[in-house]
Amino acid sequence: MLDVKNLSFQYPHATNKALNQVSFAVNQGEIISIIGESGSGKSTLLKLIYGLEDFIEGEIFWGQKKLLGPAFNIIPGHKMMKYVAQDYDLLDFVTVGENVGKYLSNFDLETKQSQIDEALRVVEMLDLKDEFPNKLSGGQRQRVSIARALAQKPEVLLLDEPFSNLDQTLKLSIRERILDWCKLHHITVIFTTHDLEDALYTSDRILVLQKGRNLQFEEVEKIRNKPYNSYVAKLFGFVNLLEVGIFNHLKLNEIDKLNYFQLVYPEEIWVHDDGEFMGEIIDCKFQGRDYLIRFISNGQKMVCYFPFKFKVGSKFKFSVPVDRIIKA
């Protein structure tokens, strides 16, 4: 449905490319998250797809139609897409409802009001329909901006950090309502995020960018279980990047030892009395359902989860049952 091929882009006066040979294809109705550290090119990629910037190399296809940037279009952007930036772009002198209906046809006002109400209901803002945006919080303005895009029922919805200003308790329900609604209406969603949970629990596939390059694009389970390198692994939170050969049976030469790690996620460390390794606790933090244990073993600092609290300085036995090796 959407095919991005070898896309490259460089901002004026910049020394490096913001995007460099990025390629990926998206199916109709898929939810794709784009992750990567700040400056990796996430927001730039959305702008290029929507047609707000002119790329210097590559192609973007919507089905059989080639998409081009503002140099080739009188009005930037593409009709089948809606893009929600981080600045929200709301009009403060008209109501929330009027903002949401800004781009809807006035031919059938009853249908228009129904579309406005439906979109506001999805983002749980219907009760503030008659308020003015300048009276709203940042999170509420963000939801109004998303509702305006939903009301138009685009074929592709591009969201730049769409849940960044939402309170955690509200975020969980709003995130599910928005993405479930898009799935119901077969709307393809591509969104950027810094939040691990946004990417893991809502995406069909994840695109990982590093310094403008596409490192990995796969299903959620594959990308976490087999990350391309340590950069990808660390985007998913706490990880153990261990020297190869200490907690597994694989031996590498001295050169390869510098280029590879044994990757072990905290939940993969098995704490039990018959463990073959000994660890000493250096920190223990409660985090809700369990404790995050920081410990040291064979000169390696590590983390694991455990349902009970350990005293700092105490020792325990554990096993490392995975032999996953990844690039440094």
HELIX and SHEET records of a PDB file:
HELIX    1   1 LYS A   42  TYR A   50  1                                   9    
HELIX    2   2 PRO A   70  PHE A   72  5                                   3    
HELIX    3   3 VAL A   96  VAL A  100  1                                   5    
HELIX    4   4 LEU A  109  VAL A  122  1                                  14    
HELIX    5   5 LEU A  126  LEU A  128  5                                   3    
HELIX    6   6 PRO A  133  LYS A  135  5                                   3    
HELIX    7   7 GLY A  138  ALA A  151  1                                  14    
HELIX    8   8 GLN A  168  LEU A  184  1                                  17    
HELIX    9   9 LEU A  196  THR A  202  1                                   7    
HELIX   10  10 VAL A  220  ASN A  225  1                                   6    
HELIX   11  11 SER A  230  LYS A  234  1                                   5    
HELIX   12  12 GLU A  254  LYS A  257  1                                   4    
HELIX   13  13 PRO A  266  GLU A  268  5                                   3    
SHEET    1   A 4 LEU A  19  VAL A  26  0                                        
SHEET    2   A 4 LEU A   2  PHE A   9 -1                                        
SHEET    3   A 4 GLU A  57  TRP A  62 -1                                        
SHEET    4   A 4 LYS A  65  LEU A  67 -1                                        
SHEET    1   B 6 MET A  81  VAL A  84  0                                        
SHEET    2   B 6 VAL A 156  ASP A 160  1                                        
SHEET    3   B 6 THR A 188  THR A 192  1                                        
SHEET    4   B 6 ILE A  31  ILE A  35  1                                        
SHEET    5   B 6 ARG A 205  GLN A 210  1                                        
SHEET    6   B 6 ARG A 213  GLU A 219 -1                                        
SHEET    1   C 3 ASN A 240  LEU A 242  0                                        
SHEET    2   C 3 TYR A 260  VAL A 264 -1                                        
SHEET    3   C 3 ILE A 325  LYS A 327 -1                                        
SHEET    1   D 5 TRP A 270  VAL A 271  0                                        
SHEET    2   D 5 LYS A 315  SER A 319 -1                                        
SHEET    3   D 5 PHE A 277  PHE A 286 -1                                        
SHEET    4   D 5 TYR A 291  SER A 297 -1                                        
SHEET    5   D 5 GLN A 300  PHE A 306 -1                                        
END                                                                             
